[in-house]
Amino acid sequence: MKYIVKASQIKGEIDIPASKSHTIRALAFALLCRGESIIEHPLDSLDTRSCAEMIEKFGAKVNVERNLWQVKGVGKDLPVPDDIIDVGNSGTSLYIGMGIASLINGYTIFTGDHQIRNRSAEGLLKSINDLGGEAFSSGNNGKPPLVIKGPVKEGVTSIEAVTSQYLTSLLIAAPMSGGNIRIRVPLLNEKPYVAMTLRWLDKLGIEYRNTDYKEFYIKGNQNYRPFKEYIPADFSSAAFFMVAAAITGGEVNLKGLDFNDSQGDKEVVKILEKMGASVEIGKRNIKIKGGKLRGGTFDLNAIPDALPALSVAAACAEGETRLINVPQARLKETDRISVMSMELSRIGADIEELEHGLVVRKSTLKGGVLNGHGDHRVVMALSVAGLCCEDGIEIDTAESVAVTFPDFIDLMRKTGADIEKK
């Protein structure tokens, strides 16, 4: 599928879909509870469906309705999956699933699509082995297919969380292990996502000790309790509409966003405000109005998913913008630093790759044919860039957007964007 985007200004009011990160965590915790949990307003996308299918292989029963998913969990009675688990394109499901598999006395095999099979899990494999499990890559390269066997026991591990999902996986599994676990964290990227996991642990009554995110101590032999939770809107998805309004001089009211939530990508709101956009934060909505943008230096270590969208904002801002300290952006579905530099330069952006980020200068964007690289966030970011291209742009692999944001094109059109698919 391709998107065809022409210059246009966005304006209007839309409901932002639910958080992928919260939805996947909710599914994992619901599996590990004994009894029924209710997830209200979940994100229904390819990634969350992959997670739902994964927890069913671990014994859960999932009843999917439009705005309410019911999950009957199995608690500690996790069966050995009777088939290979294919997580599709969902890295979050892969890493969290590895932790769950480490609780089971039997072998679980994970695979995924071509992007997942190119993502390393080496640090998490090592920690599972440290804690008495058995974990290895069938290709001996740290990448899927992966084989995991438990059960993990008490012990100590040190993990460099180049992606926060490594640590999240251990934190979710550790309370149900056979003994107390200590996790040392010499490196942590994407800290807000770990904070999100900890807030879930707090809600579900789990005992742990957090020493400034440098070390965690989790008591074993605990139980998760069933829950009913409403999933807030996704700041990562909202970022594309925020940037679209900021660069076109438009105005949008994005409903469902809770600025008190633990999602790290709410920082995009502050960054755009510093760049010159007008921002109004409500109780469950955020209004963004475009203006004359100016560059700056922004540390994206906590919000790597925002790099594609913010690189587009940077190309439309006066002066120079530096998006720094985000080397893990190279480890996502694609090397997003390289890919965004490559594709934006094709339509006239003055952009320079750093090892850990991008330098972008004020640019006049022209039309062109772009490669979305099968990466949902790259496709959406390039679509936003197209709003400022007088000659229009064409982006391939647009079907990848369904991974996290199936309604993206419909909501773009609703706000006045000239975008179509073919």
C-alpha positions in Angstrom: 0.0 0.0 0.0 1.1 3.6 -0.7 0.1 6.9 0.8 -0.1 9.9 -1.4 0.2 13.2 0.6 -0.2 16.7 -0.7 0.4 20.1 1.0 -2.4 20.9 3.4 -3.2 22.3 6.8 -4.8 20.3 9.6 -7.4 21.6 11.9 -10.1 20.0 14.0 -10.7 17.6 16.9 -10.0 13.9 17.1 -10.0 11.0 19.6 -6.5 9.6 19.9 -6.4 5.8 20.1 -5.3 4.0 23.3 -1.8 3.4 24.4 0.0 0.4 22.9 2.4 0.2 25.8 -0.3 0.2 28.4 -2.5 -2.3 26.4 0.3 -4.8 26.0 1.2 -4.6 29.7 -2.4 -5.0 30.7 -2.6 -8.2 28.6 0.5 -9.6 30.2 -0.6 -8.8 33.7 -4.1 -10.2 33.0 -2.5 -13.5 32.0 -0.5 -13.7 35.2 -3.6 -13.0 37.4 -5.8 -15.9 38.4 -9.3 -15.0 37.4 -10.9 -12.4 35.1 -9.5 -9.0 34.4 -11.2 -6.3 32.3 -9.3 -4.0 30.0 -11.4 -1.0 29.0 -10.7 1.1 25.9 -7.7 -1.0 24.7 -5.8 -0.3 21.5 -6.9 -2.7 18.8 -4.0 -3.0 16.4 -1.8 -5.7 14.9 0.7 -5.4 17.8 -1.9 -5.8 20.5 -3.6 -8.6 18.7 -0.2 -10.4 18.5 0.1 -10.0 22.3 -3.4 -11.3 22.8 -2.6 -14.4 20.7 0.6 -14.8 22.7 -1.1 -14.9 26.1 -3.6 -17.3 24.7 -0.8 -19.7 24.0 0.3 -19.2 27.6 -3.2 -20.4 28.7 -5.3 -17.2 28.9 -8.8 -16.9 27.5 -9.3 -13.6 25.7 -12.7 -12.3 24.8 -12.3 -9.3 22.4 -15.1 -6.8 22.1 -14.9 -3.3 20.5 -14.0 -1.3 23.6 -13.7 -3.9 26.3 -11.4 -7.0 26.4 -12.0 -9.7 29.0 -9.1 -11.9 30.0 -9.3 -15.0 32.1 -5.8 -15.5 33.5 -4.0 -18.6 34.8 -1.8 -17.1 37.5 1.1 -19.4 38.2 -0.4 -22.4 36.3 1.2 -21.4 33.0 1.3 -24.3 30.5 4.1 -25.0 28.1 2.9 -23.5 24.8 2.0 -26.3 22.3 3.2 -24.3 19.3 5.8 -21.7 18.4 4.8 -18.1 19.4 4.9 -15.7 16.5 4.8 -12.1 17.8 4.5 -10.6 14.4 6.1 -7.1 14.5 5.7 -6.6 18.3 9.0 -6.2 20.0 7.3 -5.4 23.3 5.4 -8.7 23.2 8.6 -10.6 22.3 10.5 -9.2 25.3 7.7 -9.4 27.8 6.9 -12.9 26.5 10.4 -14.0 27.2 10.1 -13.1 30.8 6.8 -15.0 31.1 8.3 -18.1 29.4 11.1 -18.0 32.0 8.6 -19.0 34.6 7.6 -22.2 32.9 9.3 -25.6 33.3 9.4 -26.3 29.6 10.6 -24.9 26.3 9.0 -21.9 24.6 10.1 -20.8 21.1 9.6 -17.3 19.8 9.8 -15.9 16.3 8.4 -12.9 14.4 8.5 -11.1 11.2 11.7 -10.1 9.4 12.1 -7.0 11.5 11.7 -8.9 14.8 14.2 -11.5 13.6 16.7 -8.8 13.2 16.3 -7.4 16.8 18.7 -8.5 19.5 17.6 -9.9 22.8 21.1 -10.8 24.0 21.0 -8.9 27.3 17.7 -10.4 28.3 18.8 -13.9 27.3 21.9 -13.5 29.6 19.7 -12.4 32.6 17.4 -15.3 32.2 20.4 -17.6 32.3 21.9 -15.7 35.3 18.7 -16.5 37.2 18.7 -20.2 36.6 16.7 -20.4 33.4 17.9 -21.6 30.0 17.7 -19.1 27.1 19.4 -19.0 23.8 19.1 -17.9 20.2 18.8 -20.7 17.6 21.1 -18.8 15.3 23.6 -18.1 18.1 23.4 -14.4 17.3 21.1 -13.1 20.1 18.2 -12.7 17.7 15.0 -14.7 17.1 14.1 -17.5 16.8 14.7 -17.7 20.6 14.3 -20.6 23.0 13.4 -20.0 26.6 13.0 -22.5 29.5 12.4 -21.9 33.2 11.7 -21.7 35.9 14.0 -18.9 37.0 14.9 -19.0 40.6 16.2 -16.5 43.2 19.5 -14.7 42.3 21.2 -11.6 41.0 21.6 -10.4 37.5 23.0 -7.3 35.9 21.3 -6.0 32.7 22.2 -3.2 30.3 18.8 -2.0 29.3 19.6 -0.7 25.9 15.9 -1.0 25.5 13.7 -0.5 28.5 11.7 -3.6 27.5 14.5 -5.8 28.8 14.1 -4.5 32.3 10.3 -4.4 32.0 10.3 -8.1 31.1 12.3 -9.0 34.2 10.2 -6.8 36.5 6.9 -8.4 35.3 8.2 -12.0 35.7 10.3 -11.6 38.9 7.4 -11.4 41.4 6.2 -14.9 40.3 9.6 -16.5 40.4 10.6 -19.1 43.0 12.7 -16.7 45.1 13.9 -13.2 45.6 15.6 -11.5 42.6 18.0 -8.6 42.6 18.4 -6.7 39.3 21.4 -4.3 38.8 20.9 -1.8 36.0 24.2 -0.2 34.9 22.5 1.3 31.8 18.9 2.3 31.3 17.4 3.9 28.2 13.8 5.0 28.0 13.3 5.4 31.8 9.6 6.5 31.6 8.6 3.1 30.2 10.1 1.4 33.3 8.2 3.9 35.4 5.0 2.8 33.6 5.7 -0.8 34.5 6.3 0.1 38.1 3.0 1.9 38.3 1.3 -1.3 37.1 3.2 -3.3 39.8 2.0 -0.7 42.4 -1.6 -1.0 41.2 -1.5 -4.8 41.5 0.0 -4.9 45.0 3.5 -6.1 44.2 6.3 -5.7 46.7 9.7 -4.4 45.4 12.4 -2.0 46.2 13.7 0.5 43.6 17.1 2.2 44.3 17.0 5.1 41.9 16.5 2.8 38.9 20.1 1.5 39.5 19.0 -1.6 41.3 15.7 -3.4 42.0 14.9 -6.0 44.6 11.7 -8.0 44.0 10.3 -10.6 46.4 9.5 -13.9 44.8 6.4 -16.1 45.2 4.0 -13.2 44.9 0.6 -13.2 43.1 -1.0 -10.7 40.8 -4.6 -9.8 41.5 -7.3 -9.4 38.8 -8.0 -5.8 37.8 -10.3 -3.5 35.8 -8.3 -0.8 34.0 -9.1 1.9 31.5 -6.3 2.4 28.9 -5.4 6.1 28.3 -4.8 7.6 24.9 -1.3 7.1 23.3 1.1 10.1 23.3 3.3 8.3 20.8 0.5 8.2 18.3 -0.6 11.8 19.2 2.9 13.1 18.4 2.2 12.9 14.7 -0.8 15.1 14.9 1.0 17.5 17.2 3.8 17.9 14.7 1.4 18.2 11.8 -0.4 21.1 13.5 2.9 22.7 14.5 4.5 22.7 11.0 1.3 23.7 9.0 0.1 26.5 11.3 -2.9 24.4 12.0 -4.7 23.7 15.2 -5.9 20.4 16.7 -7.6 19.3 19.9 -6.4 15.8 20.8 -8.9 14.1 23.1 -8.2 11.3 25.6 -4.6 12.4 26.5 -3.9 12.5 30.2 -0.8 14.5 31.0 -0.6 12.9 34.4 0.0 9.4 32.9 3.4 7.9 32.9 3.9 7.8 29.1 7.3 9.4 28.2 6.2 10.7 24.9 4.1 13.5 26.6 7.5 15.3 26.5 6.8 15.9 22.8 4.2 18.5 24.0 6.9 20.4 25.9 9.4 20.2 23.1 7.0 21.6 20.5 6.1 24.4 23.0 9.8 25.3 23.3 10.0 25.3 19.5 7.2 27.9 19.3 3.9 26.0 19.1 1.0 27.1 21.3 0.0 24.5 23.8 -3.1 24.2 26.0 -3.2 21.2 28.4 -6.6 20.1 29.6 -7.8 17.4 32.0 -8.1 14.8 29.2 -7.1 16.7 26.1 -4.3 18.8 24.6 -4.7 21.6 22.1 -1.8 22.4 19.8 -1.6 25.4 17.5 1.2 25.9 15.0 3.4 29.0 14.8 6.8 30.0 13.7 9.0 27.2 14.9 12.6 27.6 16.0 15.3 25.0 16.5 17.0 23.8 19.7 18.8 20.9 21.3 16.6 18.1 22.7 17.6 14.9 24.5 15.4 12.1 23.3 16.9 9.3 25.4 13.6 8.8 27.2 11.4 9.1 24.1 13.1 7.4 21.1 9.8 6.7 19.3 9.4 10.5 18.9 12.5 10.9 16.8 10.8 10.3 13.4 8.1 12.9 14.0 10.4 15.4 15.7 12.9 15.2 12.8 10.1 16.4 10.6 9.3 19.3 12.9 13.0 20.2 12.9 13.1 20.4 9.1 10.4 23.1 9.3 12.0 25.1 12.2 14.2 28.1 11.9 17.9 27.5 12.6 19.4 24.2 13.7 17.8 21.4 15.7 19.8 18.7 17.4 18.0 15.5 18.5 20.6 13.8 20.7 21.4 10.9 23.1 19.1 8.4 21.4 21.4 5.6 20.1 18.6 3.0 20.8 16.6 4.6 17.9 18.9 2.5 15.7 17.6 -0.7 17.3 13.9 -0.3 16.6 11.9 -1.8 13.7 14.5 0.0 11.5 17.6 2.1 12.2 15.4 5.2 12.5 18.3 7.6 12.7 19.6 6.4 9.3 16.2 5.9 7.7 14.9 9.4 8.6 18.1 11.0 7.5 18.0 9.1 4.2 14.3 9.7 3.4 14.0 13.4 4.5 17.2 14.3 2.5 15.4 12.9 -0.6 12.8 15.7 -0.3 15.3 18.4 0.4 16.0 18.3 4.1 19.3 19.6 5.4 20.0 16.7 7.7 23.1 15.1 9.2 23.4 11.8 11.0 25.1 11.6 14.4 26.0 8.3 16.1 23.4 9.0 18.7 20.9 11.3 16.9 20.3 13.9 14.1 21.2 17.5 13.3 18.5 19.1 11.2 18.5 22.6 9.7 15.7 24.7 8.2 14.7 23.2 4.9 12.4 23.7 2.0 10.8 20.4 1.4 9.9 19.3 -2.1 8.0 16.4 -3.5 9.3 12.9 -4.1 8.8 9.2 -3.9 9.9 7.8 -0.5 10.5 4.4 1.1 8.7 3.8 4.4 10.9 0.8 5.1 8.0 -1.1 6.5 8.3 0.9 9.7 5.0 2.3 11.0 6.5 5.4 12.7 8.6 6.2 9.7 5.6 6.0 7.4 3.5 8.3 9.6 6.4 10.8 10.1 6.9 11.0 6.3 3.2 11.4 5.8 3.3 14.5 8.1 6.3 15.8 6.2 4.2 15.6 3.0 1.8 18.2 4.4 4.6 20.8 3.7 5.6 19.5 0.3 4.0 21.6 -2.5 4.6 18.9 -5.1 3.3 16.1 -2.8 5.0 12.9 -1.8 4.4 9.1 -2.2 5.3 6.7 0.5 5.4 2.9 0.1 4.9 0.1 2.8 2.1 2.2 4.3 0.3 -1.0 5.4 2.8 -1.1 8.3 0.9 1.7 10.0 -1.7 -0.9 11.1 0.9 -2.2 13.6 0.0 0.6 16.1 -2.4 3.1 14.4 -5.0 1.5 12.0 -7.1 4.6 11.9 -4.2 7.0 11.1 -5.2 7.9 7.6 -8.9 8.3 8.5 -8.1 10.7 11.4 -5.6 12.6 9.2 -8.4 13.2 6.6 -10.8 14.2 9.4 -8.5 17.0 10.3 -8.2 18.2 6.7 -5.0 16.5 5.5 -4.9 15.8 1.8 -3.9 12.1 2.0 -5.1 9.1 0.2 -4.0 5.4 -0.2 -3.5 3.4 -3.3 
